[in-house]
Amino acid sequence: MHPRKIAAINAVLFFFFWLIVLLAGADFPPPVGFLWLVIVIAACAYVVYWRVPTYIDWVRTQRPRRLWRVILDGIAAGIVVAAPFALFGSGEPSITPRPVDYAIWFAVLGFVGALNSMGIYFLNTLVFRIVDPEK
């Protein structure tokens, strides 16, 4: 299977997984502001599509320290996702975050980003070992 096809499957699964998770935590029906989350999920799914072939290549070539790079990718992605929400607010005017709240927000999203990138990396390592993309 071609790496881009594997990447596309990853991106679609990522999008729907996070959409379902966030819908499960949202009010019903979701507020209009939920559309911002859908846009963020779509942007993240595009990054997954873009990054998966690199991860497959790292598995194929046994790149040294690849797991640390994957973890750093995820932390960076989490921080990038956290930044706009920290800059522009949550949309709830009654909430005034303190500096510790921002620190927690960035730490949590960095951690979740690292978990996402490691999950994607390990899933694709397994897929690569079962179905070599070069066949």
Phi, psi and omega in degrees: 000138182289141181305326180291326177291318176299318180297319180296318178298316177302313184296317180294314179297318178300312181302309184289325177302307183289329176297315179295317180300312182288326175294325179296330180266356183270163172295161175240124353288157180299147178292164181303325180297345178298335178301328176298321178294322178298319178296318179296317178298318179296318178296318178295321178297323176296319178296321176300313178302319182288325189270332184303315178301327177294316179298318178298318178297320179297322177293314182299317184268357182055045181305132179296145177057028182295324181296321177296322177296319178298314179298315179295323174303313182294317178298315179298317179298318179298319179294320178296321178291322181291326189302309182299323180291325177289322182287318187258356177089174183268349184094352179260105186293340183278355181259125176240099183291146175264167179305323179295328177295319176296318179299316178296315180302311181293321179295316181295313181292327174296318179294315179296321176299317178296318178297319178298311183295320178293319178299315179296317180298311183292323176299316181286333173297316178297313179299317180299320182287333178276313183233099181297122182297344182277352181286000000 
